[in-house]
Amino acid sequence: MDMLTSKIFLRKTKRGKVLKVVREHYLRDDLWCGSDLCKKCNQENSEVLDDAPISSSTLCACPHYVVVDTNVVLHQIDVLESPAWKNVIVLQTVLEETRKRSTNNFKKLKEIMATRKDSFYVFVNEHHKDTYVERKPGESANDRNDRAIRKACSWYQTHLEESQQGREKKKKVQIILLTQDFKNREQALKEGIPAYRVDEYVKSLKDFPDLQEKLAASHSDDNAENREPLFPEHWAPTRIMTGIKSGKLLQGIFHCSRENFLEGSVSVEGQDKSILLQGHASLNRAVDGDIVAVELLPEDKWTSPSGIVLEDQEDQDPGDQIEKEEALLTNSTKGKDLQPTGKIVGIIRRKWRQYCGILLPSVLAEGTRHLFVPAERKIPKIRIETRQAATLSSQKIIVAIDSWPRTSRYPLGHFVRALGNIGDKDTENEVKLTVLLLEHDVPHHSFPETVLACLPSMPWMISQEEVNCREDLRNLDICSVDPPGCTDIDDALHFRELSPNLYEIGVHIADVSHFVRPDTALDKEAANRGTTVYLVDRRIDMVPELLSSNLCSLRPDQERLAFSVIWEVTPNAEIKKTRFTKSVIRSRRAYTYAEAQCSIDDPLQQNELAKSLRGLNKLAKIMKKNRMEKGALQLSSPEIRFEVSTETNDPIDVISKPMLDTNSMVEEFMLLANISVAEHIFKHFPECAVLRRHPVPPESNFEPFLKAGKTQGFTLDVSSNKSLAASLDAAVKPDNVYMNTMLRILATRCMMQAVYFSSGTVAQVDFYHYGLAAPIYTHFTSPIRRYADLLVHRLLAVAISADVTYAELLDRKCVQQLCNNLNYRHKMSQYAQRSSVALHTHLFFRHRVQDEDAYVLSVRQNALQVLIPKYGLEGSIYLKEKDEDSKSAFIYNPDEPSQTCDNITIRTFDRIVVQVSLDSKYVQHQKIAVHLVQPQIAGLSVEPIKTVNVSEPTPKKLKSGN
Amino acid sequence: MAEILLSEAEKAFIHHGVQDDLRCDGRTRLDYRPIILETGLVSNASGSSRLRLANSDVLVGVKVELASPLSEKPLEGRLEFFVDCSANATPKFEGRGGEDLANEICRFLQMSYMSGDTINLAELSVLTGQQCWVLYVDILILECGGNLYDTVSLAVKSALYTTQIPSIKVATMDGDQPELELSEDPYDTKRLNTQNVPCLVTLMKIGNHYLVDPTPEEECCSSSGVVVAVSGTKKITAVRKIGSGSLHPESLVSMLKTASEVGTVVNKILMNKLLEEERAGKTQKVGFMR
């Protein structure tokens, strides 16, 4: 037997060359079958497959092992997660094919196999001398793999047969092949291998009747073939590729509109304006986040986004019909503000994941086809098949999309798992939280043993050697200033006068890189988590609590390791000298912002710390002024905090976060430290420094902002950040104080996302941080809660020769990959924070109906978007109810824009009074309802209620506005 | 070619042997030495062969690549020869020592393949004027045991015979950019028709006679000779005189005639052997581990 073969295949390179690739392939005779009953193989205690497996299938009553085909793994991975599966043989052929076809499913399969080592056995058939098959002339790769799978099955059959010759025929272990491929099944049966479809088999498992719910929708729906297709065809991948190459098609990421489910846009890299898509046919089955190919329409067919707010509001299952969309997409503003318009001709990559949501109450509760409503607005409803609709209807469930055939109005999916009962009061919050974290892909599992093993053992002391190689700053009067209740203190400050004209200031940052060493399990976990996520009532740590709240936290009166930046500055905040050092410090006191403010303001306090704080504050003010002059922006987004009842954990009041001098004082020094560090690491590592940039937003982003300014009679200059800052400062109206804040909120929404990047991947001119008006910037000051800072610490430590470097740190590609993950995690954590606030707002309004001041954020064709500053809450007031024709005849003026009814005109930024309540028509899908109170308009506005409380008396009258 | 030191007596002996039609190794004037041939032993190449003629040893690999055709021949693909003289063959080849010989062989091969009768280069065209196959024929001379031209040409022909050209389809044309699609099946290939590919026959003149397949010693005794490229159709596609001596027109004519006859026979035998090898199917490769 020749144990060396070679695999030969041809490959076309990107540049059009044809390569012949030859891989040596070695065969072995020492790969064991993994069965307990086998007497031939020399395996030692590694048998996964039982000696006498018990069959719970009615289809195949005799004991058997199961071999799964690739298509089972690809299409029915969720079924495989069930504990029903025992004695499964996974062939290497299947593993490799899965890896090639779907990395996602491959990962899942790996996870399943890792957690259920006793049930899944991987047989390396490709390297076994008796089961390796070579591709035959004229055979497709697929056919060869099918043949390899069958060959492995029949090998197992004969191999096991020899070991169980004495057994009764009924007790002999059989090999069963599960495959969805008709041809493979037929061929297997011909070769004497029992083969079944996976759905057949799963349905026959009498011990697990629920498992069949998880079966993915079968793609060969019989009557689907005959139905009229609802959507245009997707182009073949090769046609799309050539189209993109020649520039006829554009490739981009599809974003569904938040307001109108029939509208979406595709952002194409390198193009200023995104491409507008309208209507079912143009969206052509794209789901938010997919990478799609778009064909531009001729310019005379371009339109502008319709002003209306549209939700896919079918409360009933409409079946597979598309409603007449002309009516839904009426576009009154044709001919104005035209945007490139296109249609999707194909999908390059699906970004489907699992979605969380609820079942739509169905007319036919006992039916099996139901509609699932995802919690995310941008995701379409999903059709699933389930028999448990009655039990699931009160639960939050997770659903995965399988396919979206042309004949189906909604994508087809299957039920994955239930998260828990929504109506259940005890679990409700917990369920909602889990949902929230799942939705935003926040890793929230508790830290595994391997990670905890990397932590230092307690009690922990700073060793003398450690002190020797650091600068001893324990004699300095260092203090920290943080929000109340903060346990992960990562920064502290000091100030002292060296001479009347020279001050020394220091920023001391927790030395997390001392504890989190590269390439440990702890490091990998932190890199994956990327950031600590702060939710309203809890914190999801990036590093275990021992570090975040104790060893790294710069607690008062405890010796801690720090990384210090120390400047010498003149009283005019001119920097004379900067140095970086690893140090040992002892913080004298942990102030809250308010306490620090008191110390500064109270002239009676004359201790060292109060003096330092005053000195710091003075310098910070000068620095801030300088920064503003350079064009830094002061933007605004409403930030609120919940007062949570200690007993019920329900929010009882909402407070907006105050902004004190000390807040901006700390911020100023952190900015200074970040900029100093950024310059230093970029000087030492021009190729791989981890920096943060905030791209200049394209002018087109500012359109809604400019429009809003115009309605108020302000000309806003957005040509640079400096002019923007100036025009924002100038845009003040004495009668509407909140207007300026609103403008700032709107401006914030025009901004780009700031991102981390590796300096080698971007030209130096693009390092600019627009918001801070800094030519170079990074994050250095919060290594406890951000992984980027940790990387920066490591770089800086190497730059001042306090630490050694490692390969990944200096590889700009590795660094960029890390940065990409950090950017993603950062974005997701922000969304999670927002959702958490929204969740608590819901809880807050559960027993309340309140009248509040609100401001009009934007005026739409059929709705007003309003902002309620007190809760930082946004909502829509629909002006025309669908069933009411002309009771409240608002006239929409798109130029201003404004809505007029009788003699009342509502414009952007107008102050109105609204009534806020929780709309709990559906237990599952609660939302905040906003109704107009003032100005009074017949048929639309509701009666004012003064702080009505449904279940409990309010302790105090709530003041509106701020 | 590699020079050998030979005494006058030895030369005279060879001379007399040729006169009597009995050479030192027992051959007549028109006998070849034994040939050992194996094809397909370089798995990375599209076609390959190794040919050993007594002590001359040559390894040939053919690589196919896509390129744009020459502007004067938009309908055809092309062959490119490259000869590398390994310093293993003789110390003189070290550094750039073998370059002259390599160029000489290269040029002559190119010349002998130029005739339209030998190989149909239109078969190598993929897309008129845009894409064609180029066959890079790499010849490695491992040992010099005389009669290098013949050895090389036989090895090249065998390698070309086994060359598999991937089948390629022009999937779409978009403006000026063709999109080529490679067949997914590695067995889906086509072969060149190598029936008429020329063999080179070297005739050396010693005294009044000429002989084929000279050993290095015989080459040393001869002052002149010709290398003739003979195609499968018995046609002579190229001729080249070697050595410093002169040839009488009469003997030249007779030499050409003989060469064309010998070439045809060699061609035929080679084709038969290649067919035979192909019919035997996949066998254990021998390579250099004999």
Contacts between the chains, C-beta under 8 A, distances in Angstrom:
chain1	res1	chain2	res2	distance
A	2	B	284	7.5
A	6	B	43	5.7
A	8	B	43	6.7
A	8	B	186	5.6
A	9	B	186	5.1
A	10	B	166	5.2
A	10	B	182	5.9
A	10	B	183	7.7
A	10	B	186	5.6
A	11	B	182	7.8
A	12	B	180	7.3
A	12	B	182	4.6
A	16	B	66	5.9
A	16	B	180	6.9
A	17	B	65	6.2
A	17	B	66	6.3
A	18	B	64	7.1
A	18	B	65	6.7
A	18	B	66	5.8
A	18	B	166	5.7
A	18	B	168	7.5
A	18	B	182	6.2
A	20	B	44	6.2
A	20	B	45	7.6
A	20	B	46	6.2
A	20	B	166	8.0
A	22	B	43	4.7
A	22	B	44	5.1
A	135	B	185	7.9
A	135	B	186	7.1
A	135	B	187	7.4
A	136	B	187	7.5
A	137	B	185	7.5
A	137	B	187	3.6
A	137	B	188	7.9
A	138	B	185	6.8
A	138	B	187	6.5
A	138	B	188	7.7
A	139	B	185	7.3
A	139	B	187	8.0
A	140	B	184	6.8
A	140	B	185	6.7
A	141	B	184	6.6
A	238	B	171	6.0
A	238	B	172	7.1
A	238	B	179	7.0
A	238	B	181	7.2
A	239	B	172	7.0
A	241	B	179	7.8
A	242	B	171	7.8
A	242	B	172	5.3
A	242	B	174	5.1
A	242	B	177	7.6
A	242	B	179	5.0
A	243	B	174	7.7
A	245	B	174	7.6
A	245	B	177	6.9
A	245	B	179	7.9
A	246	B	174	4.9
A	246	B	175	6.0
A	246	B	177	6.4
A	248	B	174	7.9
